[in-house]
Amino acid sequence: SAVKSSIDIEHKDYRIQETINTPAIGEIVVTEHAVDRYVQYHRSGEIKTPWVSLISRLMNPDLKQFPLDQRIVEHKKRKYGSDNEIHIWGHESSAHRYVVIKDHKSGKSILATLFKRATGV
């Protein structure tokens, strides 16, 4: 498969939801895919309003950047484009990790997806 050289933030894969300004990460574009992933992790129905829940987590001023394993960096660069910066954000006590891509062309930070961290990481 071809390697993407950059992220086109208008691309249907990302389906932009909204741009928000967070205390820790700054301005980020939240994608529908990230919201979908968030919902997937809460299948038990405990979250009535996933959008509100996700945004409130992103507004936590204590979010911090986490180092990425080089193997994961290479995978994400293949997936999201080698020209783009990839950052992992999260909270010490949270199982969620947010994949934020800094698009080199637009300079925008995009919450592309999220994942649950491995236990103890």
Disulfide bonds with the S-S distance in Angstrom:
none
